[in-house]
Amino acid sequence: MANPGPASIVTTNTEPPRSTAQFIQTIAVSITPVATATITVAEQSFGLNGVSFATAATGILAGDVLVAVNPPSTTAGVGISQFRVDTATNDKFYVSFVNPTAGSLTMPSGVYLLTVMRYIQSVSTTPGTFSSLPATITAN
C-alpha cells in the first residue's frame, strides 16, 4: 500500500450559492427591564429611538431579525417569551416577558446578548417577503 502523504483537511462549503442573509452577529446591550405584572405577558421596547427604556445605540436596523435574546441571568418564575425588531424605526427592539406566577416579578438588569440577522436588501426589500417571489400563486 502506498503512503497517502501528509494528513489534509478538506472543508466543504456549506453556504448556499445564493444566500439572503448578509450577516448574523451577536451584540451586547445593557438593558433594565421593569416588573412584569402577575399572570401576563408584557412587551417592553428598548433601544435608542422612541422606546420605553432607552439604551445605548445598538446598530439594529428596521427589518433586521432578532434570532436570540440571552439575559445575563434568570429569575425564577419570569422569562422571555418572544422578541422582535421594529419594522419602521432603526435602533428599536422589543422583548416580551412572561410571568405566570401570583406576584409581580422583574427580569434581571444587565448585559443581554442579542443575536441579530440582517438580510441583503436587494433580495429582501420588505421584512418577511422576497421580491423574487410571485405576487400571487395560482393552483393548477
Rosetta constraint file for C-alpha pairs under 8 A:
AtomPair CA 15 CA 19 HARMONIC 7.52 0.50
AtomPair CA 20 CA 119 HARMONIC 5.51 0.50
AtomPair CA 20 CA 120 HARMONIC 5.55 0.50
AtomPair CA 20 CA 123 HARMONIC 6.37 0.50
AtomPair CA 20 CA 124 HARMONIC 7.25 0.50
AtomPair CA 21 CA 117 HARMONIC 6.91 0.50
AtomPair CA 21 CA 118 HARMONIC 5.90 0.50
AtomPair CA 21 CA 119 HARMONIC 4.30 0.50
AtomPair CA 21 CA 120 HARMONIC 5.77 0.50
AtomPair CA 22 CA 117 HARMONIC 7.54 0.50
AtomPair CA 22 CA 118 HARMONIC 5.46 0.50
AtomPair CA 22 CA 119 HARMONIC 5.00 0.50
AtomPair CA 22 CA 120 HARMONIC 5.04 0.50
AtomPair CA 23 CA 117 HARMONIC 5.79 0.50
AtomPair CA 23 CA 118 HARMONIC 5.52 0.50
AtomPair CA 23 CA 119 HARMONIC 7.18 0.50
AtomPair CA 24 CA 115 HARMONIC 6.88 0.50
AtomPair CA 24 CA 116 HARMONIC 5.60 0.50
AtomPair CA 24 CA 117 HARMONIC 4.33 0.50
AtomPair CA 24 CA 118 HARMONIC 6.50 0.50
AtomPair CA 25 CA 115 HARMONIC 5.57 0.50
AtomPair CA 25 CA 116 HARMONIC 5.34 0.50
AtomPair CA 25 CA 117 HARMONIC 6.51 0.50
AtomPair CA 26 CA 113 HARMONIC 6.35 0.50
AtomPair CA 26 CA 114 HARMONIC 5.39 0.50
AtomPair CA 26 CA 115 HARMONIC 4.11 0.50
AtomPair CA 26 CA 116 HARMONIC 6.08 0.50
AtomPair CA 27 CA 58 HARMONIC 7.69 0.50
AtomPair CA 27 CA 113 HARMONIC 5.66 0.50
AtomPair CA 27 CA 114 HARMONIC 5.31 0.50
AtomPair CA 27 CA 115 HARMONIC 6.39 0.50
AtomPair CA 27 CA 116 HARMONIC 7.60 0.50
AtomPair CA 28 CA 111 HARMONIC 5.97 0.50
AtomPair CA 28 CA 112 HARMONIC 5.72 0.50
AtomPair CA 28 CA 113 HARMONIC 4.67 0.50
AtomPair CA 28 CA 114 HARMONIC 6.34 0.50
AtomPair CA 29 CA 55 HARMONIC 7.35 0.50
AtomPair CA 29 CA 56 HARMONIC 7.48 0.50
AtomPair CA 29 CA 58 HARMONIC 6.97 0.50
AtomPair CA 29 CA 111 HARMONIC 5.28 0.50
AtomPair CA 29 CA 112 HARMONIC 5.33 0.50
AtomPair CA 29 CA 113 HARMONIC 6.41 0.50
AtomPair CA 29 CA 114 HARMONIC 7.28 0.50
AtomPair CA 30 CA 55 HARMONIC 6.65 0.50
AtomPair CA 30 CA 56 HARMONIC 7.71 0.50
AtomPair CA 30 CA 109 HARMONIC 7.49 0.50
AtomPair CA 30 CA 110 HARMONIC 5.15 0.50
AtomPair CA 30 CA 111 HARMONIC 4.13 0.50
AtomPair CA 30 CA 112 HARMONIC 6.05 0.50
AtomPair CA 31 CA 46 HARMONIC 7.42 0.50
AtomPair CA 31 CA 53 HARMONIC 7.75 0.50
AtomPair CA 31 CA 55 HARMONIC 6.35 0.50
AtomPair CA 31 CA 109 HARMONIC 5.85 0.50
AtomPair CA 31 CA 110 HARMONIC 5.69 0.50
AtomPair CA 31 CA 111 HARMONIC 6.37 0.50
AtomPair CA 31 CA 112 HARMONIC 6.88 0.50
AtomPair CA 32 CA 53 HARMONIC 7.44 0.50
AtomPair CA 32 CA 108 HARMONIC 7.22 0.50
AtomPair CA 32 CA 109 HARMONIC 4.41 0.50
AtomPair CA 32 CA 110 HARMONIC 6.53 0.50
AtomPair CA 33 CA 44 HARMONIC 7.46 0.50
AtomPair CA 33 CA 53 HARMONIC 7.77 0.50
AtomPair CA 33 CA 106 HARMONIC 6.80 0.50
AtomPair CA 33 CA 107 HARMONIC 6.15 0.50
AtomPair CA 33 CA 108 HARMONIC 7.09 0.50
AtomPair CA 33 CA 109 HARMONIC 6.25 0.50
AtomPair CA 34 CA 106 HARMONIC 5.96 0.50
AtomPair CA 34 CA 107 HARMONIC 7.46 0.50
AtomPair CA 35 CA 104 HARMONIC 6.25 0.50
AtomPair CA 35 CA 105 HARMONIC 5.33 0.50
AtomPair CA 35 CA 106 HARMONIC 4.19 0.50
AtomPair CA 35 CA 107 HARMONIC 7.22 0.50
AtomPair CA 36 CA 40 HARMONIC 7.26 0.50
AtomPair CA 36 CA 41 HARMONIC 7.43 0.50
AtomPair CA 36 CA 42 HARMONIC 6.31 0.50
AtomPair CA 36 CA 78 HARMONIC 7.93 0.50
AtomPair CA 36 CA 97 HARMONIC 6.75 0.50
AtomPair CA 36 CA 98 HARMONIC 7.16 0.50
AtomPair CA 36 CA 99 HARMONIC 6.31 0.50
AtomPair CA 36 CA 104 HARMONIC 5.66 0.50
AtomPair CA 36 CA 105 HARMONIC 5.41 0.50
AtomPair CA 36 CA 106 HARMONIC 5.83 0.50
AtomPair CA 37 CA 42 HARMONIC 7.81 0.50
AtomPair CA 37 CA 99 HARMONIC 6.88 0.50
AtomPair CA 37 CA 103 HARMONIC 6.96 0.50
AtomPair CA 37 CA 104 HARMONIC 4.55 0.50
AtomPair CA 37 CA 105 HARMONIC 6.75 0.50
AtomPair CA 38 CA 99 HARMONIC 5.88 0.50
AtomPair CA 38 CA 100 HARMONIC 6.46 0.50
AtomPair CA 38 CA 101 HARMONIC 5.85 0.50
AtomPair CA 38 CA 102 HARMONIC 5.42 0.50
AtomPair CA 38 CA 103 HARMONIC 4.91 0.50
AtomPair CA 38 CA 104 HARMONIC 4.91 0.50
AtomPair CA 38 CA 105 HARMONIC 7.48 0.50
AtomPair CA 39 CA 98 HARMONIC 7.66 0.50
AtomPair CA 39 CA 99 HARMONIC 5.32 0.50
AtomPair CA 39 CA 100 HARMONIC 4.29 0.50
AtomPair CA 39 CA 101 HARMONIC 5.73 0.50
AtomPair CA 39 CA 102 HARMONIC 6.57 0.50
AtomPair CA 39 CA 103 HARMONIC 7.89 0.50
AtomPair CA 40 CA 98 HARMONIC 5.89 0.50
AtomPair CA 40 CA 99 HARMONIC 5.50 0.50
AtomPair CA 40 CA 100 HARMONIC 6.38 0.50
AtomPair CA 41 CA 81 HARMONIC 7.65 0.50
AtomPair CA 41 CA 96 HARMONIC 6.34 0.50
AtomPair CA 41 CA 97 HARMONIC 5.51 0.50
AtomPair CA 41 CA 98 HARMONIC 4.28 0.50
AtomPair CA 41 CA 99 HARMONIC 6.35 0.50
AtomPair CA 42 CA 96 HARMONIC 5.30 0.50
AtomPair CA 42 CA 97 HARMONIC 5.38 0.50
AtomPair CA 42 CA 98 HARMONIC 6.55 0.50
AtomPair CA 43 CA 94 HARMONIC 6.39 0.50
AtomPair CA 43 CA 95 HARMONIC 5.58 0.50
AtomPair CA 43 CA 96 HARMONIC 3.96 0.50
AtomPair CA 43 CA 97 HARMONIC 6.34 0.50
AtomPair CA 44 CA 52 HARMONIC 6.80 0.50
AtomPair CA 44 CA 53 HARMONIC 7.67 0.50
AtomPair CA 44 CA 94 HARMONIC 5.56 0.50
AtomPair CA 44 CA 95 HARMONIC 5.52 0.50
AtomPair CA 44 CA 96 HARMONIC 6.13 0.50
AtomPair CA 44 CA 97 HARMONIC 7.88 0.50
AtomPair CA 45 CA 51 HARMONIC 5.22 0.50
AtomPair CA 45 CA 52 HARMONIC 5.37 0.50
AtomPair CA 45 CA 53 HARMONIC 6.28 0.50
AtomPair CA 45 CA 92 HARMONIC 6.88 0.50
AtomPair CA 45 CA 93 HARMONIC 5.69 0.50
AtomPair CA 45 CA 94 HARMONIC 4.33 0.50
AtomPair CA 45 CA 95 HARMONIC 6.51 0.50
AtomPair CA 46 CA 51 HARMONIC 5.41 0.50
AtomPair CA 46 CA 52 HARMONIC 6.33 0.50
AtomPair CA 46 CA 53 HARMONIC 5.08 0.50
AtomPair CA 46 CA 54 HARMONIC 5.69 0.50
AtomPair CA 46 CA 55 HARMONIC 6.40 0.50
AtomPair CA 46 CA 92 HARMONIC 5.80 0.50
AtomPair CA 46 CA 93 HARMONIC 5.41 0.50
AtomPair CA 46 CA 94 HARMONIC 6.04 0.50
AtomPair CA 46 CA 95 HARMONIC 7.84 0.50
AtomPair CA 47 CA 51 HARMONIC 6.22 0.50
AtomPair CA 47 CA 53 HARMONIC 7.05 0.50
AtomPair CA 47 CA 54 HARMONIC 5.27 0.50
AtomPair CA 47 CA 55 HARMONIC 4.87 0.50
AtomPair CA 47 CA 56 HARMONIC 6.69 0.50
AtomPair CA 47 CA 57 HARMONIC 6.48 0.50
AtomPair CA 47 CA 58 HARMONIC 6.70 0.50
AtomPair CA 47 CA 91 HARMONIC 5.28 0.50
AtomPair CA 47 CA 92 HARMONIC 4.59 0.50
AtomPair CA 47 CA 93 HARMONIC 6.20 0.50
AtomPair CA 48 CA 54 HARMONIC 5.35 0.50
AtomPair CA 48 CA 55 HARMONIC 5.53 0.50
AtomPair CA 48 CA 56 HARMONIC 6.02 0.50
AtomPair CA 48 CA 57 HARMONIC 5.41 0.50
AtomPair CA 48 CA 58 HARMONIC 7.53 0.50
AtomPair CA 48 CA 91 HARMONIC 5.63 0.50
AtomPair CA 48 CA 92 HARMONIC 6.48 0.50
AtomPair CA 49 CA 54 HARMONIC 7.56 0.50
AtomPair CA 49 CA 89 HARMONIC 7.25 0.50
AtomPair CA 49 CA 90 HARMONIC 7.10 0.50
AtomPair CA 49 CA 91 HARMONIC 5.97 0.50
AtomPair CA 49 CA 92 HARMONIC 5.99 0.50
AtomPair CA 50 CA 92 HARMONIC 7.31 0.50
AtomPair CA 51 CA 92 HARMONIC 6.69 0.50
AtomPair CA 57 CA 91 HARMONIC 6.54 0.50
AtomPair CA 58 CA 91 HARMONIC 5.92 0.50
AtomPair CA 59 CA 90 HARMONIC 7.74 0.50
AtomPair CA 59 CA 91 HARMONIC 5.95 0.50
AtomPair CA 60 CA 64 HARMONIC 6.60 0.50
AtomPair CA 60 CA 85 HARMONIC 7.89 0.50
AtomPair CA 60 CA 90 HARMONIC 6.12 0.50
AtomPair CA 60 CA 91 HARMONIC 4.81 0.50
AtomPair CA 60 CA 92 HARMONIC 7.08 0.50
AtomPair CA 60 CA 116 HARMONIC 7.65 0.50
AtomPair CA 61 CA 85 HARMONIC 7.99 0.50
AtomPair CA 61 CA 89 HARMONIC 7.31 0.50
AtomPair CA 61 CA 90 HARMONIC 4.42 0.50
AtomPair CA 61 CA 91 HARMONIC 5.83 0.50
AtomPair CA 61 CA 92 HARMONIC 7.87 0.50
AtomPair CA 62 CA 85 HARMONIC 6.60 0.50
AtomPair CA 62 CA 86 HARMONIC 5.66 0.50
AtomPair CA 62 CA 87 HARMONIC 4.66 0.50
AtomPair CA 62 CA 88 HARMONIC 5.35 0.50
AtomPair CA 62 CA 89 HARMONIC 5.29 0.50
AtomPair CA 62 CA 90 HARMONIC 4.70 0.50
AtomPair CA 62 CA 91 HARMONIC 7.27 0.50
AtomPair CA 62 CA 92 HARMONIC 7.67 0.50
AtomPair CA 63 CA 85 HARMONIC 6.78 0.50
AtomPair CA 63 CA 86 HARMONIC 7.02 0.50
AtomPair CA 63 CA 87 HARMONIC 4.97 0.50
AtomPair CA 63 CA 88 HARMONIC 7.45 0.50
AtomPair CA 63 CA 118 HARMONIC 7.60 0.50
AtomPair CA 63 CA 126 HARMONIC 7.25 0.50
AtomPair CA 63 CA 127 HARMONIC 5.16 0.50
AtomPair CA 64 CA 85 HARMONIC 6.36 0.50
AtomPair CA 64 CA 87 HARMONIC 7.89 0.50
AtomPair CA 64 CA 116 HARMONIC 6.68 0.50
AtomPair CA 64 CA 117 HARMONIC 5.83 0.50
AtomPair CA 64 CA 118 HARMONIC 4.86 0.50
AtomPair CA 64 CA 119 HARMONIC 6.93 0.50
AtomPair CA 64 CA 127 HARMONIC 7.68 0.50
AtomPair CA 65 CA 84 HARMONIC 6.73 0.50
AtomPair CA 65 CA 85 HARMONIC 6.15 0.50
AtomPair CA 65 CA 116 HARMONIC 5.66 0.50
AtomPair CA 65 CA 117 HARMONIC 5.09 0.50
AtomPair CA 65 CA 118 HARMONIC 6.44 0.50
AtomPair CA 66 CA 83 HARMONIC 6.77 0.50
AtomPair CA 66 CA 84 HARMONIC 5.73 0.50
AtomPair CA 66 CA 85 HARMONIC 6.43 0.50
AtomPair CA 66 CA 114 HARMONIC 6.89 0.50
AtomPair CA 66 CA 115 HARMONIC 5.88 0.50
AtomPair CA 66 CA 116 HARMONIC 4.68 0.50
AtomPair CA 66 CA 117 HARMONIC 6.36 0.50
AtomPair CA 67 CA 114 HARMONIC 7.59 0.50
AtomPair CA 67 CA 115 HARMONIC 5.34 0.50
AtomPair CA 67 CA 116 HARMONIC 5.79 0.50
AtomPair CA 67 CA 117 HARMONIC 6.71 0.50
AtomPair CA 68 CA 83 HARMONIC 7.98 0.50
AtomPair CA 68 CA 113 HARMONIC 7.90 0.50
AtomPair CA 68 CA 114 HARMONIC 5.80 0.50
AtomPair CA 68 CA 115 HARMONIC 5.05 0.50
AtomPair CA 68 CA 116 HARMONIC 7.47 0.50
AtomPair CA 69 CA 83 HARMONIC 7.45 0.50
AtomPair CA 69 CA 112 HARMONIC 6.78 0.50
AtomPair CA 69 CA 113 HARMONIC 5.79 0.50
AtomPair CA 69 CA 114 HARMONIC 4.70 0.50
AtomPair CA 69 CA 115 HARMONIC 6.52 0.50
AtomPair CA 70 CA 112 HARMONIC 5.53 0.50
AtomPair CA 70 CA 113 HARMONIC 5.01 0.50
AtomPair CA 70 CA 114 HARMONIC 6.49 0.50
AtomPair CA 71 CA 108 HARMONIC 7.46 0.50
AtomPair CA 71 CA 110 HARMONIC 7.69 0.50
AtomPair CA 71 CA 111 HARMONIC 7.01 0.50
AtomPair CA 71 CA 112 HARMONIC 4.63 0.50
AtomPair CA 71 CA 113 HARMONIC 6.62 0.50
AtomPair CA 72 CA 108 HARMONIC 7.11 0.50
AtomPair CA 72 CA 109 HARMONIC 7.57 0.50
AtomPair CA 72 CA 110 HARMONIC 6.03 0.50
AtomPair CA 72 CA 111 HARMONIC 5.79 0.50
AtomPair CA 72 CA 112 HARMONIC 5.63 0.50
AtomPair CA 72 CA 113 HARMONIC 7.84 0.50
AtomPair CA 73 CA 108 HARMONIC 6.52 0.50
AtomPair CA 74 CA 78 HARMONIC 7.91 0.50
AtomPair CA 74 CA 79 HARMONIC 7.45 0.50
AtomPair CA 74 CA 107 HARMONIC 6.89 0.50
AtomPair CA 74 CA 108 HARMONIC 6.72 0.50
AtomPair CA 75 CA 79 HARMONIC 7.38 0.50
AtomPair CA 75 CA 106 HARMONIC 7.43 0.50
AtomPair CA 75 CA 107 HARMONIC 5.94 0.50
AtomPair CA 75 CA 108 HARMONIC 6.79 0.50
AtomPair CA 77 CA 99 HARMONIC 6.19 0.50
AtomPair CA 77 CA 100 HARMONIC 6.84 0.50
AtomPair CA 77 CA 101 HARMONIC 6.15 0.50
AtomPair CA 77 CA 105 HARMONIC 7.47 0.50
AtomPair CA 78 CA 97 HARMONIC 6.86 0.50
AtomPair CA 78 CA 98 HARMONIC 5.64 0.50
AtomPair CA 78 CA 99 HARMONIC 4.67 0.50
AtomPair CA 78 CA 100 HARMONIC 7.24 0.50
AtomPair CA 78 CA 101 HARMONIC 7.86 0.50
AtomPair CA 78 CA 105 HARMONIC 6.42 0.50
AtomPair CA 78 CA 106 HARMONIC 7.15 0.50
AtomPair CA 78 CA 107 HARMONIC 6.59 0.50
AtomPair CA 79 CA 97 HARMONIC 5.54 0.50
AtomPair CA 79 CA 98 HARMONIC 5.41 0.50
AtomPair CA 79 CA 99 HARMONIC 6.86 0.50
AtomPair CA 79 CA 107 HARMONIC 7.06 0.50
AtomPair CA 80 CA 95 HARMONIC 7.04 0.50
AtomPair CA 80 CA 96 HARMONIC 5.86 0.50
AtomPair CA 80 CA 97 HARMONIC 4.55 0.50
AtomPair CA 80 CA 98 HARMONIC 6.07 0.50
AtomPair CA 81 CA 95 HARMONIC 7.83 0.50
AtomPair CA 81 CA 96 HARMONIC 5.58 0.50
AtomPair CA 81 CA 97 HARMONIC 5.62 0.50
AtomPair CA 81 CA 98 HARMONIC 5.83 0.50
AtomPair CA 82 CA 95 HARMONIC 6.09 0.50
AtomPair CA 82 CA 96 HARMONIC 5.23 0.50
AtomPair CA 82 CA 97 HARMONIC 7.44 0.50
AtomPair CA 83 CA 93 HARMONIC 7.53 0.50
AtomPair CA 83 CA 94 HARMONIC 5.46 0.50
AtomPair CA 83 CA 95 HARMONIC 4.36 0.50
AtomPair CA 83 CA 96 HARMONIC 5.97 0.50
AtomPair CA 84 CA 93 HARMONIC 5.83 0.50
AtomPair CA 84 CA 94 HARMONIC 5.29 0.50
AtomPair CA 84 CA 95 HARMONIC 6.70 0.50
AtomPair CA 85 CA 92 HARMONIC 6.27 0.50
AtomPair CA 85 CA 93 HARMONIC 4.27 0.50
AtomPair CA 85 CA 94 HARMONIC 6.16 0.50
AtomPair CA 86 CA 90 HARMONIC 7.23 0.50
AtomPair CA 86 CA 92 HARMONIC 5.63 0.50
AtomPair CA 86 CA 93 HARMONIC 5.52 0.50
AtomPair CA 86 CA 94 HARMONIC 7.31 0.50
AtomPair CA 87 CA 127 HARMONIC 7.25 0.50
AtomPair CA 97 CA 107 HARMONIC 7.85 0.50
AtomPair CA 99 CA 104 HARMONIC 7.56 0.50
AtomPair CA 99 CA 105 HARMONIC 6.96 0.50
AtomPair CA 119 CA 123 HARMONIC 7.69 0.50
AtomPair CA 119 CA 124 HARMONIC 6.46 0.50
AtomPair CA 120 CA 124 HARMONIC 6.17 0.50
AtomPair CA 121 CA 125 HARMONIC 5.19 0.50
AtomPair CA 123 CA 130 HARMONIC 6.06 0.50
AtomPair CA 123 CA 131 HARMONIC 6.18 0.50
AtomPair CA 123 CA 132 HARMONIC 7.17 0.50
AtomPair CA 124 CA 128 HARMONIC 7.57 0.50
AtomPair CA 124 CA 129 HARMONIC 6.08 0.50
AtomPair CA 124 CA 130 HARMONIC 4.74 0.50
AtomPair CA 124 CA 131 HARMONIC 6.10 0.50
AtomPair CA 125 CA 129 HARMONIC 7.26 0.50
AtomPair CA 125 CA 130 HARMONIC 6.83 0.50
AtomPair CA 125 CA 131 HARMONIC 6.57 0.50
AtomPair CA 126 CA 130 HARMONIC 7.22 0.50
AtomPair CA 129 CA 133 HARMONIC 8.00 0.50
